[in-house]
Amino acid sequence: MSNLHPEPNPLSMLPFAALLLTIAIAPVLLRESWRKQHPKICAGFAALTVFYYIFALGSGSRVGHAGLEYASFIIVVGAFFVTAGGIHLQVRGSGTPAFNTAFLCGGALLGNVLGTVGASMVLIRPWIGLNRNRFAGFHTVFLSFVVSNIGGVLLPIGPPLLLGYVKGVPFWWVAQRCLLPWSITLGAVLIAFYLFDRLNFRRAPEKETSAPPAEKWRCAGGSNFLAMGAMLACLIFLPAGWRELFIVLIAAAAYWLTAPETRQRNEFSFAPLKEIAWIFLGIFGTMIPVLDYMERHAGDLGVRSDLQFYWITGALSAVLDNAPAYLTFLAGAMGLHSWNVDDAQHLSEFVARHDHSLIAISLGATCFGALTYIGNGPNLLVKAIVEHAGLTAPGFFGYLFKFALPVLIPIFVLISILFFWT
């Protein structure tokens, strides 16, 4: 484990816990106050941690590093949000349970190609359009499950798997080694969705299930797919700093070259992005001591088996950004064999000899982000777009207890038994 980061007092993790609790409760109990005050609340919690690191620990460099990570994160998320907002898909078909299930399956495949942020932003609006007459909370939830999280397992297009690729994990390794557990996870979630949607479809009044389908498939702003492809290439091939610069330039060009009426059809607004930017400012700021503590003490947790790596990596990915959780436990797993995650030769040896541990870490980091809204950036973006479209999305606890835990935990247990129970 790296010793570059300072040792924080465990009490310094309280702002992070308080922020998570506020994000969970305030939008439900104090909706109007939260809408107006959330920038101040998130910035205030982050400031507590920042001041502690600068004045108590004398580690302004650590804060600066976290600030750069946040800037990179929000640039990537914002660029895909803006570019995808210039793509308007008209989908031929009506929102029957079978068609919706096929749509989500296609979304999972698209997520592996475009990245989960890009695919979520492209598909959420046609998803709303398909089901507008009977749109329910589970429609928001399952799009997040499938497109925003499970859709990021097979290719290292975005965080967290991109970080493994940068360190030296072969590009096609995840697709080759994680295809079977990914397929079972996706299939089980799609079956659960079909049952939810079938019940909703039967209960809906006939006029809400017989809306005429669109006349034909149409795609306005299709050139923005090329822009997203270029941004993905920047993520993969350019070093930090340069990639963010070129991503911003590509997104700006796509925004100005897209016909305004295309964004109008999408009811495009920067409001969801602003809300997400403030929330993740608070998360990135307050989670600094959490990550530093885990970096130093992950080994003290006794995490050694593949089963433990799957669940512990997943649990942290559900409440922290999944990229640092992935790196933390990749470093921990390699450290068990006296290897350094920053040494390409060591990583190559680890992949060759202990690939099952990397499978567990990869699946845990990508799939468990679906457990909460804050587990992955696209989750909150999807929720925000749904709400700005005038529809209702489940609250933090509704998402967690009504859908995520009862649907996903049994599936994760099944994957544990089939692949990691040794």
Phi, psi and omega in degrees: 000146180285143177248020183287330184271149183289160177274110181276152171291135181306331179295340180290351177275354181298319178302325177296313179297319180294322179295315178300318179296320179294317179298326181285320190263317189302316180297340180270312186272329183229057189304310184292320178295319178297317181301322183274326190254357186300328176299316180293321181296311182295317179295324180295314177298317179298322181298324178302313181291318181299314179298320179299315182291322183285313189264331180267318182262347181061038185237062177296332180296325178294320177296318178299320178297316178296323178296321177293321177296319178296316180300316179297316181300310187287331175295314180295311180299314181295320181296316179291324177300311182293316182292317179293332177294345176264010176247121178244114178262129170253115187261127178279124181137169177242159187282061173282161179303318181294315181295318179299319180296317177296322178299314179295321178298315176298324178296323178296319178293319180295325179299327178287337182267315183268347191089155186292326178294309182298314181295319179298317182290327179288322191265340186297321182289314173297331177296316176297316181298320180298325190242015187304324183291340180217033183295127181235170183302324183292338176295319175296314186296313185287331172297320176296315178306305193277307187276316187281344184229294182299331179291000180251017188276322197276329183235142181278059183280323181223182177299146003270342189293335176302325180294324176293320177298317179297324180286338178135001175291128181304146187302317185269003185299315184296317180299321181288321188262339184251004185300314184293307178297326176297315181298318179293317178300310181298314181300318180295319179294320179294323176297316178299317179299315182302319179295317176301312186289325178298317179295317178296320181297319181291326182280336184290144175303152185302323182294339180271347180251000184241027178296136182295138179289160176298151185296320183205164174288133177220150178220109174265140181076028182299336179298340178292340173297321177296322178297318179293324175298320178294321178294322177296321177298321176298318179299321187278319193253341184263148178286163178304143183097298177293319183296319180295320179300311182290327177296317177298316181296318180294316180295320179296318178297318179297321181296314184285336181270348179278135179298131181304327182294335177294316177293327178296320177298326179278357186054044185293138177210148176280354184303314179300321180294320179298317180298315180295322181299317180291318181297316182283340169300314177296318182294312181296324180291312186281342183274000180304307180293332178296314180293319180295321179294317179294325180300322182275331192239010179302322179295332179291343179285350181074027181278110183224327183272162178298322178299317179293318178298321179299311186281320181289317175301317180295317181299317179290324179294337179285338183236347176242170171298133187288341179295307178294329177296318178299311182293322181301314185274338169296315177297320179296317180295320178289326179297333177298336180249016178064034177249153182255129183295338180272000178259115184299324179293320177298317180296320178299318177297318181297314180298322182288322188260331186228044185296336182293326176294321179291326174300314181298316181293319181295314180293318180298316183292324184275316188279324185287345175299343178284351186289331179222163177299326185271003181289340181202139184308314181300334180302311181289327176296317178300313179301315182296319180293320177300314182292324179288344174276003178086014180252167184256128174251150179301147174288179184303310182286326176298316177302313186290307189272331182274330186236304191297307183295310182291333181271311190276321184300314177301325179291319178294324175297317178300315178298321178300314182294318185287328191237338187234000184274084183233000000 
